[in-house]
Amino acid sequence: MQAKDVRHRALSWKSLNSKKREKSANNKNGRIERGMSDQKTANPAPLGLLGFGVTTVLLNFVHNFNLGSVNGMILAMGLTYGGLAQIIAGILEFKRGNTFSTVAFTSYGFFWWSYVFLNMLPNNSFTAGFYGLPPSESLAAYFLMWDCSPSQCSLPL
């Protein structure tokens, strides 16, 4: 009986060591084995691109067709679909290892959040006395800087 126990312990110890070696080899290859590592994840780029496109087109309708001032509908779209959806897409692109998509989606998501806050802060009762609507020149500079960022990304290196 003792020989069987010793042989069983040796086999279980050997299989435990081989599992550890396999796991460390996977970690060295850049793969970390976790519970659901074999599952595919969806591509988050369409969410980010559609969030940016729809919100931008909606804002352009207001500006180009003189449909009035920026109202709550555009600010809500900028906060949720243009902002939050793109930030989520950027975080998911980060998990996939796509640096350019991460930077693009999170930057434009935060662009939309900053644009919403620029338009909401003057109307807030807490900040109304301290902060007014930005002048047209300031908004022009703000949009110019956001226009320069993607232009620089398209230049050949």
C-alpha positions as CSV (number, residue, x, y, z in Angstrom):
1,M,0.0,0.0,0.0
2,Q,2.8,2.4,0.7
3,A,4.3,1.9,-2.7
4,K,1.0,2.8,-4.3
5,D,0.7,6.0,-2.3
6,V,4.2,7.0,-3.1
7,R,3.7,6.4,-6.8
8,H,0.3,8.3,-6.8
9,R,1.9,11.2,-5.0
10,A,4.8,11.2,-7.5
11,L,2.4,11.2,-10.4
12,S,0.2,14.0,-9.0
13,W,3.3,16.1,-8.2
14,K,4.6,15.5,-11.8
15,S,1.4,16.6,-13.4
16,L,1.2,19.6,-11.1
17,N,4.7,20.7,-12.2
18,S,3.9,20.2,-15.9
19,K,0.8,22.4,-15.5
20,K,3.0,25.1,-13.8
21,R,5.5,24.9,-16.6
22,E,2.8,25.1,-19.3
23,K,1.3,28.1,-17.5
24,S,4.7,29.9,-17.2
25,A,5.4,29.1,-20.9
26,N,2.0,30.7,-21.8
27,N,2.8,33.8,-19.8
28,K,6.2,34.1,-21.5
29,N,4.6,34.0,-24.9
30,G,2.4,37.0,-24.0
31,R,-0.7,35.0,-23.3
32,I,-2.1,34.9,-19.8
33,E,-4.4,32.0,-19.3
34,R,-7.6,33.1,-17.5
35,G,-10.9,31.5,-17.3
36,M,-12.4,32.7,-20.6
37,S,-9.3,33.5,-22.7
38,D,-10.4,31.4,-25.7
39,Q,-13.6,33.4,-26.3
40,K,-13.6,35.9,-29.1
41,T,-14.5,39.5,-28.4
42,A,-16.4,41.8,-30.8
43,N,-14.7,44.6,-32.6
44,P,-15.5,47.8,-30.8
45,A,-14.4,50.1,-33.7
46,P,-17.9,50.3,-35.3
47,L,-19.4,51.5,-32.1
48,G,-16.7,54.2,-31.8
49,L,-17.0,55.3,-35.4
50,L,-20.7,55.3,-35.4
51,G,-20.9,57.3,-32.2
52,F,-18.5,59.9,-33.6
53,G,-20.2,60.1,-37.0
54,V,-23.8,60.3,-35.9
55,T,-23.1,62.9,-33.2
56,T,-20.9,65.0,-35.5
57,V,-23.5,64.9,-38.3
58,L,-26.2,66.0,-35.9
59,L,-24.1,68.9,-34.7
60,N,-23.3,69.9,-38.3
61,F,-27.0,69.9,-39.2
62,V,-27.6,72.5,-36.4
63,H,-24.6,74.7,-37.5
64,N,-24.9,74.4,-41.3
65,F,-28.6,74.6,-41.7
66,N,-29.1,77.2,-39.0
67,L,-31.6,75.0,-37.1
68,G,-31.1,77.1,-33.9
69,S,-28.6,76.9,-31.0
70,V,-27.1,73.8,-29.6
71,N,-29.8,72.3,-27.5
72,G,-30.3,69.4,-25.1
73,M,-30.7,66.8,-27.8
74,I,-27.2,67.4,-29.2
75,L,-25.7,67.8,-25.7
76,A,-27.3,64.5,-24.6
77,M,-26.0,62.8,-27.8
78,G,-22.6,64.2,-27.2
79,L,-22.5,63.1,-23.6
80,T,-23.7,59.5,-24.2
81,Y,-23.3,58.3,-27.8
82,G,-20.6,60.6,-28.9
83,G,-18.7,60.6,-25.6
84,L,-19.4,57.6,-23.4
85,A,-19.8,55.1,-26.3
86,Q,-16.5,56.2,-27.8
87,I,-14.7,56.1,-24.4
88,I,-15.9,52.5,-23.9
89,A,-14.8,51.6,-27.5
90,G,-11.4,53.1,-26.7
91,I,-11.1,51.0,-23.6
92,L,-12.1,47.9,-25.4
93,E,-9.5,48.7,-28.2
94,F,-6.9,49.0,-25.4
95,K,-7.7,45.5,-24.3
96,R,-7.2,44.3,-27.9
97,G,-3.8,46.1,-28.1
98,N,-4.8,48.7,-30.7
99,T,-2.9,51.8,-29.7
100,F,-4.1,54.2,-32.5
101,S,-7.8,53.2,-32.0
102,T,-7.5,53.6,-28.3
103,V,-6.1,57.1,-28.6
104,A,-8.5,58.2,-31.3
105,F,-11.7,56.9,-29.6
106,T,-10.9,58.0,-26.1
107,S,-9.7,61.4,-27.3
108,Y,-12.8,62.1,-29.3
109,G,-15.0,60.7,-26.5
110,F,-13.5,63.2,-24.1
111,F,-13.8,65.9,-26.8
112,W,-17.5,65.4,-26.8
113,W,-17.6,65.5,-23.0
114,S,-15.6,68.7,-22.9
115,Y,-17.9,70.3,-25.6
116,V,-21.0,69.3,-23.6
117,F,-19.5,70.8,-20.4
118,L,-18.6,74.0,-22.2
119,N,-22.2,74.4,-23.2
120,M,-23.7,73.1,-19.9
121,L,-21.6,75.0,-17.3
122,P,-23.0,78.4,-18.0
123,N,-26.6,77.1,-17.5
124,N,-25.8,75.4,-14.3
125,S,-27.0,77.3,-11.2
126,F,-23.9,76.4,-9.3
127,T,-21.4,77.8,-11.8
128,A,-23.6,80.5,-13.5
129,G,-21.9,83.4,-11.7
130,F,-18.4,82.2,-12.3
131,Y,-18.6,80.9,-15.9
132,G,-20.2,82.3,-19.0
133,L,-20.5,81.1,-22.5
134,P,-17.2,81.1,-24.3
135,P,-16.8,83.8,-26.9
136,S,-16.8,82.8,-30.6
137,E,-13.1,83.3,-30.9
138,S,-12.4,80.9,-28.1
139,L,-14.7,78.3,-29.6
140,A,-13.0,78.8,-32.9
141,A,-9.6,78.1,-31.3
142,Y,-11.0,75.1,-29.5
143,F,-12.4,73.6,-32.7
144,L,-9.1,74.5,-34.6
145,M,-7.1,72.5,-32.1
146,W,-9.3,69.5,-32.4
147,D,-9.0,69.9,-36.2
148,C,-5.2,69.9,-36.0
149,S,-5.0,66.6,-34.0
150,P,-6.4,64.3,-36.7
151,S,-4.6,66.2,-39.4
152,Q,-1.3,65.5,-37.8
153,C,-2.2,61.8,-37.5
154,S,-2.7,61.6,-41.3
155,L,0.7,63.0,-42.1
156,P,3.3,60.5,-43.4
157,L,6.1,59.8,-41.1
